[in-house]
């Protein structure tokens, strides 16, 4: 399976260098999504567009991410993860740079849709690459560090970008992210090789659809998709109206809400890497289940426990930390449930379905908030977390277990067609 693409920089590439490059990609990709919401008032003012239309910018991005994630998964299985990372990076850099040239709402809508196309291409690509390149005993560690790129965007990228936009307009942060990604392409090309793994033999619409059907016929595949839908939906249920509830009950302003999300990003950053490393040693399922049931408890007590802003900061720090404690091992587990020639399809399928779950959760959050209040909404979200824990416990196999010398190994009893390494 060796090829010029496989051998490029193979002798000079360091795992740490690969993690740094994928971290940069996660940082920019995450930041350019998260920064849209705080910039909406400036977009409305500078483009003279009504606030009622602004939400479609977020909808357009999400729709194209979900659609192109399903398209890009089978393609990455056939052409290789390195090439799909390069294509997605170049497309995202182009889309972000084009923000600078937008002159009205329609043009901005188009470039946000193009960014969604790039997001779909990149969705799951880094996780699948980790599954291809790193051995099992290092995958949780690698995913944990790469995942902090998104939370770093929440901690630093969003505040800095928002401040810059105050003085120079909403376009400049996107242009800066585009330039940073353009530089990342060079590093990807020079230092990120194509892992020497089995690829899919063919690529067509029919083979892609058959591949997805095969994945959904497997018990663990269908369970993983269901878990992602419930997970993203439950997250949206909990977070969507939390700021509104805090403003109504505690009278907190925008600055306090921003500070709360800063602490949340800090929790994700501090917990993600050790959670991934722990899953390399103890197995994937235990951290997932502990984190999930911990979230259920915190979500349930939110409206009873938060009595001031400092308690809100601490609780949201813990919630986001548990998101990472669950999410990092779960992403890593997904890479080990299928062989390498189906890995991109499987990961993108689950994430694409998760986008649908997020949309459903956001819609349900509005209805629940209007009918049972935020107190009832948190109870529904907590029940969703409990359901996730049960599904993981019953339907997903463990892929890593302990051996006598304390090092991780493949768990006995896992499906014989998993892994591919």
C-alpha positions in Angstrom: 0.0 0.0 0.0 3.0 2.3 0.0 2.8 5.2 -2.4 4.5 8.6 -2.8 1.7 10.1 -0.9 2.2 7.6 1.9 5.9 8.1 2.1 5.9 11.9 2.0 7.7 13.2 5.1 7.2 9.8 6.8 10.8 9.8 8.1 10.6 13.4 9.4 7.1 13.6 10.8 6.7 13.7 14.5 3.4 12.7 16.2 3.6 15.9 18.2 3.9 17.9 15.0 0.9 16.2 13.5 -1.1 17.0 16.7 -0.1 20.7 16.5 -1.2 21.0 12.9 -4.5 19.2 13.5 -5.0 21.4 16.6 -4.6 24.6 14.5 -7.2 23.2 12.1 -9.6 22.5 15.0 -8.9 25.9 16.5 -9.8 27.8 13.3 -12.7 25.6 12.2 -14.3 25.8 15.7 -13.7 29.6 16.1 -15.2 30.5 12.7 -18.4 28.7 13.8 -18.6 30.0 17.3 -17.9 33.6 16.4 -20.9 34.1 14.2 -23.4 34.4 17.1 -21.6 37.3 18.9 -21.1 39.1 15.6 -24.7 39.0 14.5 -25.5 42.5 15.8 -22.6 44.0 13.9 -23.5 42.0 10.7 -27.1 43.4 11.0 -25.8 47.0 11.3 -23.0 46.9 8.7 -25.0 45.1 6.0 -28.3 46.8 6.9 -30.2 43.4 7.2 -33.1 42.7 9.5 -32.4 40.6 12.6 -35.1 38.1 11.6 -32.8 36.9 8.7 -29.6 36.5 10.7 -30.5 33.1 12.1 -30.4 31.7 8.5 -26.7 32.2 8.4 -26.3 29.6 11.2 -28.9 27.3 9.5 -27.2 27.5 6.1 -23.9 26.5 7.7 -25.4 23.6 9.6 -27.3 22.2 6.6 -24.3 22.2 4.3 -22.1 20.7 7.1 -24.5 17.8 7.6 -25.0 17.2 3.8 -21.3 17.3 2.8 -20.2 15.3 5.9 -22.2 12.4 4.4 -20.7 13.0 1.0 -17.1 13.4 2.2 -17.0 10.3 4.5 -16.9 7.7 1.7 -14.6 9.9 -0.4 -12.0 10.0 2.4 -12.2 6.2 2.7 -11.2 5.9 -0.9 -8.8 8.9 -1.6 -7.2 8.9 1.9 -7.5 11.1 4.9 -4.5 13.3 4.0 -6.0 14.4 0.7 -9.5 15.1 2.3 -7.8 17.2 4.9 -6.0 19.2 2.3 -9.2 19.7 0.2 -11.2 20.7 3.2 -8.5 23.1 4.5 -8.2 24.8 1.1 -11.9 25.1 0.8 -12.3 26.5 4.3 -9.4 29.0 3.8 -11.1 30.2 0.6 -14.5 30.6 2.1 -13.2 32.5 5.1 -11.1 34.8 3.0 -14.2 35.5 0.8 -16.0 37.0 3.9 -13.8 40.0 3.4 -15.5 40.7 0.0 -19.1 40.3 1.0 -21.2 43.4 0.3 -24.7 42.4 1.3 -26.6 39.7 3.1 -27.0 37.4 0.1 -23.2 37.3 -0.6 -22.6 36.6 3.1 -25.1 33.8 3.0 -23.3 32.2 0.1 -19.9 32.3 1.7 -21.3 30.9 5.0 -22.8 28.1 2.9 -19.4 27.5 1.3 -17.8 27.4 4.7 -20.4 24.8 5.6 -19.3 22.7 2.6 -15.7 23.0 3.9 -16.9 22.1 7.4 -18.7 19.0 6.0 -15.5 17.9 4.2 -13.5 18.4 7.4 -16.1 16.9 9.7 -14.6 13.8 11.3 -11.5 14.0 9.1 -9.1 14.7 12.0 -10.7 12.0 14.2 -10.5 9.5 11.3 -6.9 10.5 10.7 -6.0 9.8 14.3 -7.6 6.4 14.0 -5.5 5.7 10.9 -2.2 7.0 12.1 -1.9 6.5 15.8 -1.9 3.1 17.6 -4.8 2.3 19.9 -2.9 3.1 23.0 -2.3 6.7 21.8 -5.6 7.5 20.1 -7.4 8.9 23.2 -4.3 11.0 24.1 -4.1 12.4 20.5 -7.9 13.1 20.3 -7.8 14.8 23.7 -5.2 17.3 22.7 -6.6 18.0 19.2 -10.0 18.6 20.8 -8.7 21.4 22.9 -8.3 23.4 19.7 -12.1 24.1 19.6 -12.2 25.0 23.3 -9.1 27.3 22.8 -11.2 29.1 20.2 -13.9 29.5 22.8 -11.4 30.9 25.4 -9.2 33.1 23.2 -10.3 33.1 19.5 -13.9 34.3 20.1 -13.1 37.1 22.6 -10.2 38.4 20.5 -12.1 38.2 17.3 -15.1 40.0 18.8 -12.9 42.8 20.0 -11.2 43.1 16.6 -14.6 43.2 15.0 -15.7 46.1 17.2 -13.0 48.3 15.8 -12.5 47.0 12.2 -15.8 45.3 11.3 -17.1 41.8 11.3 -15.2 40.8 8.1 -11.7 41.0 9.6 -11.8 38.1 12.0 -12.9 35.8 9.2 -10.1 37.1 7.0 -7.6 36.5 9.8 -8.8 32.9 10.2 -8.6 32.4 6.5 -5.0 33.6 6.3 -4.1 31.3 9.3 -5.6 28.3 7.5 -3.8 29.2 4.3 -0.5 28.8 6.3 -1.8 25.6 7.8 -2.1 24.1 4.3 1.6 24.3 3.9 2.2 22.4 7.1 -0.4 19.8 6.2 1.3 19.2 2.8 4.8 19.1 4.3 4.4 17.2 7.6 1.2 15.2 7.5 1.6 11.9 5.6 -1.1 9.6 4.4 -1.2 6.6 6.9 -0.5 3.3 5.3 -3.9 1.7 5.9 -6.4 -0.2 3.8 -8.6 2.1 1.7 -12.0 1.5 0.1 -11.7 -0.3 -3.3 -14.4 1.7 -5.1 -16.2 5.0 -4.9 -19.7 5.7 -6.3 -23.1 6.8 -5.1 -24.3 3.3 -5.0 -21.3 2.0 -3.0 -21.6 4.9 -0.6 -25.3 4.3 0.1 -24.6 0.5 0.4 -21.8 1.3 2.8 -24.0 3.4 5.0 -26.8 0.8 4.9 -24.3 -1.8 6.0 -23.1 0.3 8.9 -26.7 0.9 10.1 -27.5 -2.8 9.9 -24.8 -3.5 12.5 -26.0 -3.3 16.1 -23.2 -1.0 17.3 -23.4 1.2 14.2 -27.1 1.9 14.7 -26.5 2.4 18.4 -23.7 4.9 17.8 -26.0 6.9 15.4 -28.8 6.9 17.9 -26.4 8.0 20.7 -25.1 10.9 18.6 -28.6 12.1 17.8 -29.6 12.0 21.5 -26.3 13.4 22.7 -26.4 16.5 20.4 -30.1 17.0 21.0 -29.6 16.8 24.8 -26.7 19.2 24.6 -28.9 21.7 22.7 -31.7 21.3 25.1 -29.5 22.2 28.0 -27.5 25.0 26.5 -29.9 26.9 24.2 -31.9 28.6 26.9 -29.4 28.6 29.8 -28.3 32.2 29.1 -32.0 33.3 28.8 -32.8 31.6 32.1 -29.8 33.2 33.8 -30.7 36.6 32.6 -34.3 36.2 33.7 -33.6 34.7 37.2 -30.3 36.3 38.1 -30.4 39.4 35.9 -26.9 38.7 34.5 -25.7 40.6 31.5 -23.8 39.7 28.3 -20.4 40.1 30.1 -21.3 37.5 32.7 -22.6 35.1 30.0 -19.4 35.5 28.1 -17.4 34.8 31.2 -19.4 31.7 31.9 -18.6 30.3 28.4 -14.9 31.2 29.0 -15.0 29.0 32.1 -16.8 26.3 30.1 -14.0 26.4 27.5 -11.4 26.2 30.3 -13.2 23.0 31.6 -13.1 21.4 28.2 -9.4 22.2 27.7 -8.3 20.9 31.1 -10.3 17.7 31.1 -10.1 16.6 27.5 -6.5 15.5 27.3 -6.4 13.5 30.6 -9.8 11.9 29.8 -8.4 10.7 26.5 -5.2 9.4 28.1 -7.3 7.7 30.8 -9.4 5.9 28.2 -6.2 4.6 26.6 -5.4 2.9 29.9 -8.8 2.0 31.4 -10.9 1.5 28.3 -13.3 3.7 26.4 -16.7 2.8 28.0 -16.0 3.6 31.6 -15.1 7.3 31.1 -18.0 7.7 28.7 -20.6 6.2 31.1 -19.2 8.1 34.2 -19.2 11.4 32.3 -22.7 10.8 30.9 -24.3 10.0 34.3 -22.3 12.9 35.9 -23.9 15.2 33.2 -27.3 13.9 34.1 -26.9 14.8 37.7 -25.5 18.3 37.0 -28.2 19.1 34.4 -30.9 17.9 36.8 -29.7 20.2 39.7 -28.9 23.2 37.6 -32.0 25.3 38.4 -31.8 24.4 42.1 -28.1 24.8 42.5 -27.3 28.1 40.7 -27.9 30.9 43.1 -25.3 33.5 41.8 -23.0 34.0 38.8 -20.0 32.4 40.5 -21.9 29.2 41.1 -23.0 29.4 37.4 -19.3 29.7 36.3 -18.3 26.7 38.4 -21.2 24.5 37.3 -20.7 25.3 33.7 -17.0 24.6 34.0 -18.0 21.1 35.4 -20.6 20.5 32.7 -18.2 21.3 29.8 -15.5 19.3 31.5 -17.8 16.3 31.6 -18.7 16.9 27.9 -15.0 16.5 27.2 -14.6 13.5 29.6 -17.4 11.8 27.6 -16.7 13.1 24.1 -13.0 12.3 23.8 -13.3 8.6 24.6 -16.5 8.3 22.6 -14.9 9.8 19.4 -11.9 7.5 19.9 -14.2 4.4 20.4 -15.9 5.2 17.1 -12.5 4.9 15.3 -12.2 1.4 16.6 -15.6 0.0 15.8 -14.9 -0.3 12.0 -12.0 -1.1 9.7 -10.0 1.7 8.2 -11.8 1.5 4.8 -15.1 2.4 6.5 -13.8 4.7 9.2 -14.5 8.0 7.4 -18.0 7.0 6.4 -18.8 5.8 10.0 -17.5 8.9 11.8 -19.1 11.3 9.3 -22.4 9.4 9.5 -22.6 9.7 13.3 -21.6 13.4 13.2 -23.9 14.2 10.4 -26.8 12.6 12.3 -25.6 14.5 15.4 -26.2 17.7 13.5 -29.8 16.6 12.9 -30.1 15.9 16.6 -28.7 19.3 17.5 -31.4 20.9 15.3 -34.1 18.8 16.8 -32.9 19.6 20.3 -32.8 23.3 19.6 -36.4 23.2 18.3 -37.6 21.1 21.2 -35.8 23.5 23.6 -38.0 26.4 22.5 -41.2 24.4 22.9 -40.1 23.0 26.3 -39.0 26.4 27.6 -42.4 27.8 26.6 -44.4 25.0 28.2 -42.5 23.6 31.2 -39.8 26.3 31.7 -36.1 25.8 31.9 -36.6 23.7 35.0 -38.5 21.1 32.9 -36.1 21.5 30.0 -33.1 20.5 32.2 -35.0 17.4 33.4 -35.6 16.3 29.8 -31.9 16.8 29.0 -30.9 14.8 32.1 -33.2 11.9 31.0 -31.5 12.1 27.6 -28.1 11.7 29.3 -29.3 8.7 31.3 -30.6 7.1 28.1 -27.2 7.6 26.4 -25.4 5.9 29.3 -27.7 2.9 29.1 -27.3 2.6 25.3 -23.5 2.8 25.6 -23.5 0.2 28.4 -25.7 -2.3 26.5 -24.9 -1.8 22.8 -21.3 -0.6 22.4 -18.4 -3.0 22.8 -15.3 -2.2 24.7 -12.3 -1.9 22.4 -9.4 -1.5 25.0 -8.8 -3.3 28.3 -6.1 -3.7 30.8 -3.5 -6.4 30.8 -1.3 -7.5 33.6 1.6 -5.1 32.9 -0.8 -2.1 33.0 -0.6 -1.4 29.2 -3.7 -1.2 27.1 -4.6 -4.0 24.7 -7.5 -4.9 22.4 -10.5 -6.1 24.4 -11.6 -9.7 23.9 -15.0 -10.1 22.5 -14.9 -7.0 20.2 -16.3 -7.6 16.7 -13.8 -9.4 14.5 -14.1 -6.8 11.7 -13.3 -3.8 13.8 -10.1 -1.7 13.9 -8.5 -2.6 10.7 -5.0 -2.0 12.2 
